[in-house]
Amino acid sequence: MSTGERPAPDELTRRGFVTHYPPSRYWRPEGLRGLLDPRPLNVYVHSPYCIQRCAYCHYKTTTLAEHRKAEIDAYVSALCREIALVSRRFHLKERPTISVYFGGGTPTLLSREHLSRLMESLREHLTLEEPELTLEAEPVTLTPSKAEHLQALGVNRISLGIQSFHDDILRRTGRHDTEQHAFKAIALAKATGAIVNVDLMSGLAGESDRTWAYTIERALEANVHSLTVYKTELHANTDYYADLKRHTLTLPTDDEELRFITHALEQFERHDYQPVNFFTFTRGGAFRQRHISSRWLGTDTYGFGVSAFGSLDAHVMQNTSDLPRYLQTLEAGELPLTRGYRLSARELMTREAVLGMKLIHLDLTAFQQRHGFDLARWCAPVVEELEKNGFVTLREHTLSLTRKGILWGDYVGRRLAARIESLA
């Protein structure tokens, strides 16, 4: 006969039928928080077209000279079709879209009509709630009429891919831009009222201490809201890689590139450009980008367009990188998704540790609320070593990169990931 008492977990007995877990005595009204709240969403829209392919670029792009207007029309139509299909399939209109990011490629190569069609489709099939609306631009393609149109569409953040203000360095990348083009584009972007970011690259072919110091000096004189510095990475599908294999090109060494970025950090600090992630510095620490910050903290991001990738819940997924296949699939009314992965609970935790550290400060209390683990305690040996060697500080439930940690990029994130993955 049952006594109603719950047996001990190691007691050999047929009593104690388990109906749910955890036991209902732990359930509280506050446990409903967030259940009915619509989850926010980021959106990425990829435009693969460029005037030319830069020597360092490894992204899915295609030069405009290879395509006629009709083919770009077809691509924009496919994008609009994908937005409609995906919204219905995943019920995205039920969620508030907090950011839209147009990347590429060169989105400013799209005509005003194309950009209008895309925005109309996004507004019809998603719920845009005062979103951060970012668009990447190349200086030679940002014309006065295009800038005026971006303002009319509600674009409130423009990211200019300038890379270098030194004309000789730019020529070596195969770009058509000049310093003069860059400053004209910066003026046009500012005139729209948008937050303006300038992308730079450290370690380009031909870079020296002198040319890099010139680029940093001119970037600061531009007085934009945000400056981003990416380290030049070598990929097998780039002209840089092919030229290196042919011994017709040399790139700055790792030590030289480290010297470049150290100089940039020193100058940014002097001019009150503060780090908001380890490669982006903003005036006074303001003007943070919502899209990338929320994505790194786990907010879902859906990627539209050929080769675009994103995440929903515990899944990451990517569209086909084959442009004809992308068009054909959508013409048939099917989604162009081609591969994906479902993250385990441990991998979700690892992802947040790696990507969260990019934002300089990782809130350990919020991390524990989401994942149920005290990261600093779980990774104590690694955290202690990183703190001893000057890469991080641990203060009041916050793990933060030091200036040295910022300088070494993803090193801290990789160390934390290795520790999490090693624990059974």
C-alpha positions as CSV (number, residue, x, y, z in Angstrom):
1,M,0.0,0.0,0.0
2,S,1.3,3.4,-0.9
3,T,1.9,5.8,2.0
4,G,2.1,8.9,-0.3
5,E,5.7,9.5,0.7
6,R,8.3,10.0,-1.9
7,P,10.9,7.2,-1.8
8,A,14.5,8.0,-1.7
9,P,16.1,8.0,-5.2
10,D,18.3,5.0,-4.4
11,E,15.6,2.9,-2.7
12,L,14.6,-0.2,-4.6
13,T,10.8,0.1,-4.8
14,R,7.9,0.3,-7.2
15,R,6.4,3.2,-5.3
16,G,6.8,6.8,-6.5
17,F,5.5,7.3,-10.1
18,V,7.2,10.3,-11.6
19,T,4.8,12.5,-13.6
20,H,7.0,15.5,-14.3
21,Y,10.3,17.1,-13.4
22,P,11.2,19.2,-11.5
23,P,8.7,18.4,-8.8
24,S,5.8,20.9,-8.7
25,R,6.8,22.1,-5.2
26,Y,9.5,24.1,-6.9
27,W,7.1,25.9,-9.3
28,R,6.4,29.6,-8.7
29,P,4.5,32.4,-10.3
30,E,7.8,34.1,-11.3
31,G,8.6,31.0,-13.3
32,L,6.2,32.3,-16.0
33,R,8.3,35.3,-16.7
34,G,9.2,35.5,-20.3
35,L,6.9,32.6,-21.4
36,L,4.4,34.8,-23.2
37,D,6.8,37.6,-24.2
38,P,7.6,37.5,-27.9
39,R,11.3,36.8,-28.5
40,P,13.2,39.5,-30.3
41,L,14.7,38.8,-33.7
42,N,17.6,40.2,-35.8
43,V,17.6,40.0,-39.6
44,Y,20.5,39.9,-42.0
45,V,20.0,40.6,-45.8
46,H,22.8,39.6,-48.1
47,S,23.6,41.4,-51.4
48,P,26.4,39.5,-53.2
49,Y,27.2,42.2,-55.8
50,C,30.4,44.2,-55.9
51,I,32.2,46.5,-58.4
52,Q,35.3,44.4,-58.0
53,R,36.5,41.6,-55.8
54,C,39.0,42.8,-53.3
55,A,42.2,40.9,-53.1
56,Y,41.6,39.9,-49.4
57,C,37.9,39.1,-49.7
58,H,36.6,35.5,-49.0
59,Y,32.9,36.2,-48.8
60,K,30.3,35.1,-51.4
61,T,30.3,38.0,-53.8
62,T,30.1,38.4,-57.6
63,T,31.3,41.4,-59.6
64,L,28.7,43.5,-61.2
65,A,30.3,43.3,-64.6
66,E,29.4,39.7,-64.8
67,H,25.6,40.4,-64.4
68,R,22.9,42.3,-66.2
69,K,20.2,44.3,-64.5
70,A,17.7,41.6,-65.2
71,E,19.7,39.1,-63.1
72,I,19.9,41.5,-60.2
73,D,16.1,42.1,-60.5
74,A,15.7,38.3,-60.3
75,Y,17.8,38.2,-57.2
76,V,15.9,40.9,-55.4
77,S,12.6,39.1,-56.4
78,A,14.0,35.9,-54.9
79,L,15.0,37.7,-51.7
80,C,11.4,39.1,-51.4
81,R,10.0,35.6,-52.0
82,E,12.4,34.1,-49.3
83,I,11.3,36.7,-46.8
84,A,7.7,35.8,-47.3
85,L,8.3,32.1,-47.2
86,V,10.5,32.1,-44.1
87,S,8.1,34.5,-42.2
88,R,5.2,32.0,-42.7
89,R,7.3,28.9,-42.0
90,F,8.8,30.2,-38.8
91,H,6.1,32.6,-37.7
92,L,8.5,35.5,-37.7
93,K,5.9,38.2,-37.9
94,E,4.8,37.2,-34.4
95,R,8.2,38.4,-33.1
96,P,9.5,42.0,-32.9
97,T,12.4,42.5,-35.3
98,I,14.8,44.8,-33.4
99,S,17.6,45.1,-36.1
100,V,18.0,44.7,-39.8
101,Y,21.5,44.6,-41.3
102,F,22.1,44.8,-45.1
103,G,25.5,43.3,-45.8
104,G,27.5,42.0,-48.7
105,G,29.0,42.5,-51.1
106,T,28.0,46.1,-51.6
107,P,24.4,46.8,-50.7
108,T,24.7,50.4,-52.0
109,L,25.1,48.9,-55.5
110,L,21.4,48.0,-55.4
111,S,19.2,50.6,-57.1
112,R,16.8,52.7,-55.1
113,E,14.0,50.7,-56.5
114,H,15.6,47.4,-55.3
115,L,16.2,48.8,-51.8
116,S,12.6,50.1,-51.7
117,R,11.2,46.6,-52.7
118,L,13.3,44.9,-50.0
119,M,12.2,47.3,-47.3
120,E,8.5,47.0,-48.4
121,S,8.9,43.2,-48.2
122,L,10.5,43.3,-44.7
123,R,7.8,45.7,-43.4
124,E,5.0,43.5,-44.9
125,H,6.2,40.1,-43.6
126,L,8.0,41.1,-40.4
127,T,7.1,43.2,-37.4
128,L,9.7,46.0,-37.4
129,E,9.7,47.8,-34.0
130,E,11.8,50.9,-34.3
131,P,14.7,48.7,-35.5
132,E,18.3,49.6,-35.8
133,L,18.6,49.6,-39.6
134,T,22.2,49.2,-40.8
135,L,23.5,49.3,-44.4
136,E,27.0,48.6,-45.5
137,A,28.4,51.0,-48.1
138,E,31.4,51.4,-50.3
139,P,32.6,55.0,-50.8
140,V,32.4,55.1,-54.6
141,T,28.8,53.7,-54.6
142,L,27.4,56.2,-52.0
143,T,26.0,59.0,-54.2
144,P,24.0,62.0,-53.0
145,S,20.8,60.5,-54.4
146,K,21.5,57.1,-52.8
147,A,22.3,58.7,-49.5
148,E,19.0,60.7,-49.6
149,H,17.1,57.5,-50.4
150,L,18.7,55.6,-47.5
151,Q,17.5,58.4,-45.2
152,A,14.0,58.2,-46.6
153,L,14.0,54.4,-46.0
154,G,14.8,54.9,-42.4
155,V,18.4,53.7,-42.5
156,N,19.9,54.9,-39.2
157,R,23.3,53.3,-39.3
158,I,25.8,53.3,-42.2
159,S,29.0,51.3,-42.2
160,L,31.5,52.4,-44.7
161,G,34.1,49.8,-45.9
162,I,37.1,52.1,-46.3
163,Q,39.8,49.7,-45.0
164,S,42.6,52.3,-45.6
165,F,42.9,56.0,-46.1
166,H,46.2,55.6,-47.9
167,D,45.7,55.4,-51.7
168,D,48.7,53.2,-52.4
169,I,47.5,50.6,-50.0
170,L,44.0,50.7,-51.5
171,R,45.3,50.2,-55.0
172,R,47.1,47.0,-53.9
173,T,43.8,45.6,-52.8
174,G,42.3,46.1,-56.2
175,R,39.8,48.7,-54.9
176,H,38.8,51.7,-56.9
177,D,38.3,54.0,-53.9
178,T,40.6,56.8,-52.9
179,E,41.0,58.9,-49.8
180,Q,39.0,61.6,-51.5
181,H,36.1,59.2,-52.2
182,A,36.2,58.1,-48.6
183,F,35.8,61.6,-47.2
184,K,33.0,62.5,-49.6
185,A,31.2,59.3,-48.6
186,I,31.6,60.1,-44.9
187,A,30.1,63.6,-45.4
188,L,27.2,62.1,-47.3
189,A,26.6,59.5,-44.6
190,K,26.7,62.0,-41.8
191,A,24.3,64.3,-43.6
192,T,21.6,61.5,-43.5
193,G,21.6,61.8,-39.7
194,A,22.6,58.1,-39.4
195,I,25.3,56.8,-37.0
196,V,28.4,56.4,-39.2
197,N,31.0,53.6,-38.8
198,V,34.2,53.3,-40.7
199,D,35.8,49.9,-41.2
200,L,39.6,49.7,-41.4
201,M,41.9,46.6,-41.9
202,S,45.2,46.1,-40.3
203,G,47.9,44.1,-42.0
204,L,47.0,44.8,-45.7
205,A,49.7,44.2,-48.3
206,G,52.3,47.0,-48.4
207,E,51.3,48.4,-45.0
208,S,54.0,50.0,-42.9
209,D,54.1,51.9,-39.7
210,R,54.0,55.1,-41.7
211,T,51.1,54.2,-43.9
212,W,49.1,52.8,-41.0
213,A,49.7,55.8,-38.8
214,Y,48.4,58.0,-41.6
215,T,45.2,55.8,-41.9
216,I,44.6,56.1,-38.1
217,E,45.2,59.8,-38.1
218,R,42.8,60.4,-41.0
219,A,40.2,58.1,-39.5
220,L,40.2,60.1,-36.3
221,E,40.0,63.4,-38.2
222,A,36.9,62.1,-39.9
223,N,35.2,62.3,-36.5
224,V,32.7,59.5,-37.1
225,H,30.7,57.8,-34.4
226,S,32.4,54.4,-34.6
227,L,35.7,53.0,-35.9
228,T,36.2,49.3,-36.5
229,V,39.5,47.6,-37.1
230,Y,39.6,44.1,-38.6
231,K,42.8,42.0,-38.7
232,T,43.5,40.9,-42.3
233,E,43.0,37.1,-42.3
234,L,44.3,34.9,-45.1
235,H,41.7,32.6,-46.8
236,A,42.3,30.0,-49.6
237,N,39.7,31.6,-51.9
238,T,41.4,35.0,-52.1
239,D,43.8,36.7,-54.5
240,Y,46.1,37.3,-51.5
241,Y,46.4,33.6,-51.0
242,A,47.0,32.9,-54.7
243,D,49.7,35.6,-54.9
244,L,51.4,34.4,-51.8
245,K,51.5,30.9,-53.3
246,R,53.1,32.4,-56.4
247,H,55.6,34.4,-54.3
248,T,54.4,37.6,-55.8
249,L,53.1,39.1,-52.6
250,T,54.2,39.6,-49.0
251,L,52.0,40.6,-46.1
252,P,53.0,42.2,-42.8
253,T,54.2,39.7,-40.2
254,D,52.1,38.9,-37.1
255,D,54.6,41.1,-35.1
256,E,54.2,44.0,-37.5
257,E,50.4,43.7,-37.5
258,L,50.4,43.5,-33.7
259,R,52.4,46.8,-33.6
260,F,49.9,48.4,-36.0
261,I,46.9,47.5,-33.8
262,T,48.7,48.6,-30.6
263,H,49.3,52.0,-32.2
264,A,45.6,52.2,-33.1
265,L,44.5,51.4,-29.6
266,E,46.8,54.0,-28.2
267,Q,45.4,56.7,-30.5
268,F,41.8,55.7,-30.0
269,E,42.3,55.9,-26.3
270,R,43.8,59.4,-26.6
271,H,40.8,60.6,-28.6
272,D,38.2,59.0,-26.3
273,Y,37.2,56.2,-28.7
274,Q,36.3,53.5,-26.2
275,P,36.1,49.7,-27.0
276,V,32.6,48.3,-27.2
277,N,33.9,45.0,-28.5
278,F,37.5,44.0,-29.2
279,F,37.5,45.5,-32.7
280,T,35.0,48.4,-32.5
281,F,35.6,51.7,-30.8
282,T,33.0,54.4,-30.4
283,R,33.1,58.0,-29.3
284,G,32.8,58.0,-25.5
285,G,31.6,54.4,-25.6
286,A,28.2,55.4,-27.0
287,F,26.6,54.5,-30.4
288,R,26.8,50.7,-29.8
289,Q,25.5,48.5,-32.5
290,R,22.4,46.6,-31.4
291,H,22.6,44.0,-34.2
292,I,25.9,42.4,-33.4
293,S,25.7,42.8,-29.6
294,S,22.3,41.1,-29.3
295,R,23.4,38.4,-31.8
296,W,26.5,37.6,-29.7
297,L,24.3,37.3,-26.6
298,G,22.1,34.7,-28.3
299,T,19.3,36.7,-29.8
300,D,18.0,34.8,-32.9
301,T,19.2,36.1,-36.3
302,Y,17.7,35.1,-39.6
303,G,19.9,35.4,-42.6
304,F,18.2,36.1,-46.0
305,G,20.0,35.8,-49.3
306,V,22.6,33.5,-51.1
307,S,25.1,32.1,-48.6
308,A,23.4,33.9,-45.6
309,F,23.5,32.2,-42.3
310,G,21.8,32.7,-39.0
311,S,20.3,31.0,-35.9
312,L,16.9,30.1,-34.5
313,D,16.6,28.6,-31.0
314,A,19.4,26.0,-30.7
315,H,19.8,25.7,-34.5
316,V,22.3,27.4,-36.8
317,M,21.7,27.2,-40.5
318,Q,22.9,28.5,-43.8
319,N,21.5,29.1,-47.3
320,T,23.0,27.6,-50.4
321,S,26.1,29.5,-51.7
322,D,25.2,28.6,-55.3
323,L,23.4,31.6,-56.8
324,P,21.6,29.7,-59.6
325,R,20.5,27.1,-57.1
326,Y,19.3,29.8,-54.7
327,L,17.1,31.4,-57.5
328,Q,15.8,28.0,-58.7
329,T,14.9,26.8,-55.2
330,L,12.9,29.9,-54.4
331,E,11.2,29.9,-57.8
332,A,10.0,26.4,-56.9
333,G,8.6,27.8,-53.6
334,E,11.1,26.1,-51.4
335,L,13.5,27.4,-48.8
336,P,17.1,27.7,-49.9
337,L,18.5,26.3,-46.6
338,T,21.3,23.8,-47.4
339,R,23.0,22.9,-44.1
340,G,22.6,23.4,-40.3
341,Y,23.5,22.2,-36.9
342,R,21.6,21.7,-33.6
343,L,23.6,22.9,-30.6
344,S,23.6,21.0,-27.3
345,A,23.1,22.7,-24.0
346,R,26.9,22.7,-23.5
347,E,27.5,24.1,-26.9
348,L,24.9,26.9,-26.3
349,M,26.8,27.8,-23.1
350,T,30.2,27.7,-25.0
351,R,28.8,29.9,-27.7
352,E,27.7,32.5,-25.3
353,A,31.1,32.4,-23.5
354,V,33.0,32.8,-26.7
355,L,30.8,35.4,-28.4
356,G,29.9,37.2,-25.2
357,M,33.6,37.9,-24.4
358,K,33.8,39.8,-27.7
359,L,31.7,42.5,-26.0
360,I,34.5,43.1,-23.4
361,H,32.3,42.5,-20.4
362,L,30.5,39.2,-19.7
363,D,27.7,39.3,-17.1
364,L,28.2,36.1,-15.1
365,T,24.9,36.4,-13.2
366,A,22.9,36.6,-16.4
367,F,25.0,33.7,-17.8
368,Q,24.1,31.6,-14.8
369,Q,20.4,32.4,-15.1
370,R,20.4,31.3,-18.7
371,H,22.5,28.2,-18.4
372,G,22.5,27.2,-14.7
373,F,26.3,27.3,-14.3
374,D,28.6,29.6,-12.6
375,L,31.1,30.2,-15.4
376,A,33.9,31.7,-13.2
377,R,33.7,28.7,-10.9
378,W,33.4,26.1,-13.6
379,C,36.3,27.6,-15.5
380,A,38.2,28.7,-12.4
381,P,41.7,27.4,-13.4
382,V,41.5,29.1,-16.7
383,V,40.0,32.3,-15.4
384,E,42.7,32.5,-12.7
385,E,45.5,32.0,-15.2
386,L,44.0,34.6,-17.6
387,E,43.7,37.1,-14.7
388,K,47.2,36.4,-13.6
389,N,48.6,37.0,-17.1
390,G,46.7,40.2,-17.5
391,F,44.1,39.2,-20.0
392,V,41.0,39.6,-17.8
393,T,39.7,41.0,-14.6
394,L,37.0,39.3,-12.5
395,R,34.9,41.9,-10.5
396,E,31.4,41.7,-9.0
397,H,30.1,38.9,-11.2
398,T,31.6,40.4,-14.4
399,L,34.4,38.9,-16.4
400,S,36.1,41.7,-18.4
401,L,38.8,41.9,-21.0
402,T,41.8,44.1,-20.1
403,R,43.5,46.2,-22.8
404,K,45.8,43.3,-23.3
405,G,42.8,41.0,-23.7
406,I,41.3,43.3,-26.3
407,L,44.6,43.4,-28.1
408,W,44.6,39.6,-28.5
409,G,41.1,39.3,-29.8
410,D,39.4,35.9,-29.4
411,Y,42.1,34.4,-27.2
412,V,40.2,34.6,-24.0
413,G,37.0,33.2,-25.6
414,R,38.9,30.3,-27.1
415,R,40.5,29.4,-23.7
416,L,37.1,29.4,-22.0
417,A,35.6,27.3,-24.8
418,A,38.4,24.7,-24.5
419,R,37.8,24.5,-20.7
420,I,34.0,24.1,-21.0
421,E,34.4,21.4,-23.7
422,S,36.9,19.5,-21.6
423,L,34.6,19.1,-18.7
424,A,32.6,15.9,-18.7
